[in-house]
Amino acid sequence: MSDHIRLDSVTVNAPDALALAQFYAEVTGGVAGGTSHWAAVTGPNGFIAFQQVADFRPPQWPGNDVPMQLHLDFLVDDLEASGARVLAAGAKLLAYQPNSDHCLVYADPAGHPFCLSTWSGHDLAAAAGTNS
């Protein structure tokens, strides 16, 4: 036995877990599987799980009536091309865009904000001294 703990995945609340996993599989080229109660998408660069929540209310961006509890960041080469891809899959471009020079904020079909960014989170973490 070991007390080693490693970061494995993120589980996101959704009104329909499989539907949301299928959305993220479509936009990332991953594979979705599971049920409407619990599902996941796996791909070449990660794994995200989704769980059904009966009283799900989508977060509001940038408001706080239903606060955003997390958001996903996706590294892209071309904001315009990747933006067209997520819109075609069912995302919505949100009105408030605080960093539109390098990052665009969308909502997935369940209302979770997510970002397409040309800036890597790993690079930002390294600059802040948090990469291990």
Summary of the structure (lengths in Angstrom):
residues: 132
radius of gyration: 15.4
end to end distance: 23.0
largest distance: 49.7
contacts: 343
relative contact order: 0.17
helix: 23%
strand: 29%
